[in-house]
Amino acid sequence: MYVPLPAQLLKEAGLALGDRLSIEVRDGVIELRRLPDTAASSMALALALRAETHMAYRRALNTYLPIPPDATEHAIHELIEAGFSASHLQALCDQGKILPAMQERVIPLKTLVSRCKESQSLSLEESDRLFRLVHVIGKRLPNPS
């Protein structure tokens, strides 16, 4: 319902044109109360949830790969280019965090075993595939402990 109120009344009540109000009658007195701006509060809630979800995702990345939760995008790219440790991938497989079928998409098992014996890192392409896999896992399982 739209109820036009005098400008002076709005000013005295600390209200502005367009404010949403609740109207109650108590003991013959009309009480006006400002309702929260649902659009603004919904936006604030959405932003807070988005930030919380992003931090959960970054913690998930850190669970799977040596990527600090506060790492910049540039730092993440540098880690990928440097190559993740083959033994790190092997540990994820041994812990059951990465299934054999997923590991095969990153690097063949025989090659992984060889790289681990030689304490070598994954190639740029293999590290990129591992990051992409962990990215998907992190988006699906924000708290993978």
C-alpha positions in Angstrom: 0.0 0.0 0.0 1.3 3.5 -0.8 0.5 6.1 1.8 1.7 9.7 1.0 3.1 11.4 4.2 3.8 15.1 4.6 7.5 16.0 4.1 7.7 17.6 7.5 6.6 14.3 9.2 9.1 12.4 7.2 11.9 14.8 8.2 10.9 14.8 11.9 10.9 11.0 11.9 14.2 10.8 10.2 12.7 9.1 7.1 13.1 9.8 3.5 10.9 9.5 0.4 10.9 5.9 -0.7 11.7 4.3 2.7 9.7 1.2 3.3 7.7 1.4 6.5 5.6 -0.9 8.7 2.5 0.6 10.1 1.0 -0.6 13.4 -1.9 0.8 15.4 -1.4 0.5 19.2 -3.9 2.0 21.6 -5.2 4.3 18.9 -1.7 5.5 18.0 -0.2 4.9 14.6 3.4 3.7 14.7 5.7 3.8 11.7 8.9 1.8 11.6 11.4 1.8 8.9 11.9 -1.7 7.3 15.4 -2.7 6.4 16.4 -2.1 2.8 16.1 -5.7 1.7 18.0 -5.0 -1.6 21.0 -3.5 0.2 21.0 -6.1 3.0 20.6 -8.9 0.5 23.5 -7.5 -1.5 25.6 -7.2 1.7 24.8 -10.8 2.6 25.6 -12.0 -0.9 29.0 -10.2 -0.8 29.8 -11.7 2.6 28.8 -15.2 1.4 30.8 -14.8 -1.7 33.9 -13.7 0.3 33.4 -16.6 2.7 33.0 -19.1 -0.2 36.1 -17.7 -1.9 38.2 -18.1 1.3 36.8 -21.7 1.7 37.9 -22.4 -1.9 41.4 -20.9 -1.2 41.7 -23.0 1.9 40.7 -26.1 -0.2 43.5 -25.2 -2.7 45.9 -25.1 0.2 44.8 -28.5 1.4 45.7 -30.1 -1.9 48.6 -27.9 -3.2 51.2 -25.8 -1.6 49.3 -22.6 -2.4 48.9 -20.2 0.5 45.2 -19.0 0.9 46.3 -15.4 0.4 48.4 -16.1 -2.7 47.8 -13.7 -5.6 46.8 -15.0 -9.0 50.3 -14.1 -10.2 51.9 -16.1 -7.4 49.7 -19.1 -8.3 50.8 -18.9 -11.9 54.4 -18.8 -10.8 53.9 -21.9 -8.7 52.3 -23.7 -11.6 55.1 -22.7 -14.0 57.8 -23.8 -11.4 56.1 -27.2 -11.3 54.5 -29.0 -8.4 56.4 -31.8 -6.8 55.6 -35.2 -8.2 55.8 -36.6 -4.6 53.1 -34.2 -3.6 50.8 -35.6 -6.2 51.7 -39.1 -5.1 50.9 -38.2 -1.5 47.5 -36.9 -2.6 46.9 -40.2 -4.4 48.0 -42.2 -1.4 45.7 -40.3 0.9 42.8 -41.0 -1.4 42.2 -37.3 -2.2 42.9 -37.9 -5.9 41.6 -41.1 -7.4 43.8 -43.1 -9.8 41.6 -42.2 -12.8 42.1 -38.5 -12.0 45.8 -39.0 -11.5 46.1 -40.7 -14.9 44.7 -37.5 -16.5 47.5 -35.5 -14.9 50.4 -37.9 -15.5 50.7 -41.6 -16.3 51.4 -43.7 -13.1 54.7 -45.1 -14.5 56.0 -41.6 -15.2 54.8 -40.4 -11.8 56.6 -43.2 -10.0 59.8 -42.4 -12.0 59.5 -38.7 -11.2 59.0 -39.5 -7.5 62.1 -41.7 -7.4 64.2 -39.0 -9.0 62.6 -36.3 -6.7 61.5 -34.4 -9.8 58.7 -31.9 -10.3 55.8 -32.2 -12.7 56.2 -30.4 -16.0 54.4 -27.1 -16.7 51.6 -29.0 -18.5 51.2 -31.6 -15.8 51.2 -28.9 -13.1 48.6 -27.0 -15.0 46.4 -30.2 -15.3 46.9 -30.9 -11.6 45.9 -27.3 -10.7 42.8 -27.5 -12.9 41.8 -30.8 -11.2 42.3 -29.3 -7.7 40.4 -26.2 -8.8 37.4 -28.3 -9.7 37.7 -30.3 -6.5 38.1 -27.1 -4.4 35.0 -25.6 -6.0 32.9 -28.7 -5.2 34.3 -29.4 -1.8 35.1 -26.1 0.0 36.3 -27.9 3.2 38.1 -31.1 2.0 39.8 -32.2 5.3 
